[in-house]
Amino acid sequence: MTMTTKRIRAGDVMEIVVGIQIAYIQYIGEHPEYGGTIWVTPRMYNAPAEDITTVMAEDGYYTFYPARTAISRGFVKLVGSASMEGREIPRYLRRAGARGAGGIILTWIVSRGGGEVVKEVLSESEQHLPIGAIWNHEMLVQRISEGWRPENVR
């Protein structure tokens, strides 16, 4: 059996089942290092949203997720397209550096346009930067269900 993959484009919106609820993510494009970049909306719904353009206008965050593979395997459902106004593939991100006892993050590596800076304390804007890690489907579902946000990881 040959599996066909729907070609996704920047702006495409996908529905993802989180427990008994539904959440929405938007494909932004391909990051040169981390691959599929998505915009995650924080709200979950009990039934499919009637207007995905309204859903995608909500505050959210970027993360890296293999959206093409997720569609081909049926993990997410392509439901339409919405404006990407103000959204683009992130040029800056952060990832954990040194860790202390219990896995506590002691330093962050902030990537900025090809250069990296090690920081113990992040500025307000740096706290909102995407985390440089590729999430598999299970991780994405878990993070959405927990109400995870990058600014809460310090």
Secondary structure as a PSIPRED ss2 file (coil, helix, strand):
# PSIPRED VFORMAT (PSIPRED V4.0)

   1 M C   1.000  0.000  0.000
   2 T C   1.000  0.000  0.000
   3 M C   1.000  0.000  0.000
   4 T C   1.000  0.000  0.000
   5 T C   1.000  0.000  0.000
   6 K C   1.000  0.000  0.000
   7 R C   1.000  0.000  0.000
   8 I C   1.000  0.000  0.000
   9 R C   1.000  0.000  0.000
  10 A C   1.000  0.000  0.000
  11 G C   1.000  0.000  0.000
  12 D E   0.000  0.000  1.000
  13 V E   0.000  0.000  1.000
  14 M E   0.000  0.000  1.000
  15 E E   0.000  0.000  1.000
  16 I E   0.000  0.000  1.000
  17 V E   0.000  0.000  1.000
  18 V E   0.000  0.000  1.000
  19 G C   1.000  0.000  0.000
  20 I C   1.000  0.000  0.000
  21 Q E   0.000  0.000  1.000
  22 I E   0.000  0.000  1.000
  23 A E   0.000  0.000  1.000
  24 Y E   0.000  0.000  1.000
  25 I E   0.000  0.000  1.000
  26 Q E   0.000  0.000  1.000
  27 Y E   0.000  0.000  1.000
  28 I E   0.000  0.000  1.000
  29 G E   0.000  0.000  1.000
  30 E E   0.000  0.000  1.000
  31 H E   0.000  0.000  1.000
  32 P C   1.000  0.000  0.000
  33 E C   1.000  0.000  0.000
  34 Y C   1.000  0.000  0.000
  35 G E   0.000  0.000  1.000
  36 G E   0.000  0.000  1.000
  37 T E   0.000  0.000  1.000
  38 I E   0.000  0.000  1.000
  39 W E   0.000  0.000  1.000
  40 V E   0.000  0.000  1.000
  41 T C   1.000  0.000  0.000
  42 P C   1.000  0.000  0.000
  43 R C   1.000  0.000  0.000
  44 M C   1.000  0.000  0.000
  45 Y E   0.000  0.000  1.000
  46 N C   1.000  0.000  0.000
  47 A C   1.000  0.000  0.000
  48 P C   1.000  0.000  0.000
  49 A C   1.000  0.000  0.000
  50 E C   1.000  0.000  0.000
  51 D C   1.000  0.000  0.000
  52 I H   0.000  1.000  0.000
  53 T H   0.000  1.000  0.000
  54 T H   0.000  1.000  0.000
  55 V H   0.000  1.000  0.000
  56 M H   0.000  1.000  0.000
  57 A C   1.000  0.000  0.000
  58 E C   1.000  0.000  0.000
  59 D C   1.000  0.000  0.000
  60 G C   1.000  0.000  0.000
  61 Y E   0.000  0.000  1.000
  62 Y E   0.000  0.000  1.000
  63 T E   0.000  0.000  1.000
  64 F E   0.000  0.000  1.000
  65 Y C   1.000  0.000  0.000
  66 P C   1.000  0.000  0.000
  67 A H   0.000  1.000  0.000
  68 R H   0.000  1.000  0.000
  69 T H   0.000  1.000  0.000
  70 A H   0.000  1.000  0.000
  71 I H   0.000  1.000  0.000
  72 S H   0.000  1.000  0.000
  73 R C   1.000  0.000  0.000
  74 G C   1.000  0.000  0.000
  75 F C   1.000  0.000  0.000
  76 V E   0.000  0.000  1.000
  77 K E   0.000  0.000  1.000
  78 L E   0.000  0.000  1.000
  79 V E   0.000  0.000  1.000
  80 G E   0.000  0.000  1.000
  81 S E   0.000  0.000  1.000
  82 A C   1.000  0.000  0.000
  83 S C   1.000  0.000  0.000
  84 M C   1.000  0.000  0.000
  85 E C   1.000  0.000  0.000
  86 G C   1.000  0.000  0.000
  87 R C   1.000  0.000  0.000
  88 E C   1.000  0.000  0.000
  89 I C   1.000  0.000  0.000
  90 P C   1.000  0.000  0.000
  91 R C   1.000  0.000  0.000
  92 Y E   0.000  0.000  1.000
  93 L E   0.000  0.000  1.000
  94 R E   0.000  0.000  1.000
  95 R E   0.000  0.000  1.000
  96 A E   0.000  0.000  1.000
  97 G C   1.000  0.000  0.000
  98 A C   1.000  0.000  0.000
  99 R E   0.000  0.000  1.000
 100 G C   1.000  0.000  0.000
 101 A H   0.000  1.000  0.000
 102 G H   0.000  1.000  0.000
 103 G H   0.000  1.000  0.000
 104 I C   1.000  0.000  0.000
 105 I E   0.000  0.000  1.000
 106 L C   1.000  0.000  0.000
 107 T C   1.000  0.000  0.000
 108 W E   0.000  0.000  1.000
 109 I E   0.000  0.000  1.000
 110 V E   0.000  0.000  1.000
 111 S E   0.000  0.000  1.000
 112 R E   0.000  0.000  1.000
 113 G C   1.000  0.000  0.000
 114 G C   1.000  0.000  0.000
 115 G E   0.000  0.000  1.000
 116 E E   0.000  0.000  1.000
 117 V E   0.000  0.000  1.000
 118 V E   0.000  0.000  1.000
 119 K E   0.000  0.000  1.000
 120 E C   1.000  0.000  0.000
 121 V C   1.000  0.000  0.000
 122 L C   1.000  0.000  0.000
 123 S C   1.000  0.000  0.000
 124 E C   1.000  0.000  0.000
 125 S C   1.000  0.000  0.000
 126 E H   0.000  1.000  0.000
 127 Q H   0.000  1.000  0.000
 128 H H   0.000  1.000  0.000
 129 L C   1.000  0.000  0.000
 130 P C   1.000  0.000  0.000
 131 I E   0.000  0.000  1.000
 132 G C   1.000  0.000  0.000
 133 A C   1.000  0.000  0.000
 134 I E   0.000  0.000  1.000
 135 W C   1.000  0.000  0.000
 136 N C   1.000  0.000  0.000
 137 H H   0.000  1.000  0.000
 138 E H   0.000  1.000  0.000
 139 M H   0.000  1.000  0.000
 140 L H   0.000  1.000  0.000
 141 V H   0.000  1.000  0.000
 142 Q H   0.000  1.000  0.000
 143 R H   0.000  1.000  0.000
 144 I H   0.000  1.000  0.000
 145 S H   0.000  1.000  0.000
 146 E H   0.000  1.000  0.000
 147 G C   1.000  0.000  0.000
 148 W C   1.000  0.000  0.000
 149 R C   1.000  0.000  0.000
 150 P H   0.000  1.000  0.000
 151 E H   0.000  1.000  0.000
 152 N H   0.000  1.000  0.000
 153 V C   1.000  0.000  0.000
 154 R C   1.000  0.000  0.000
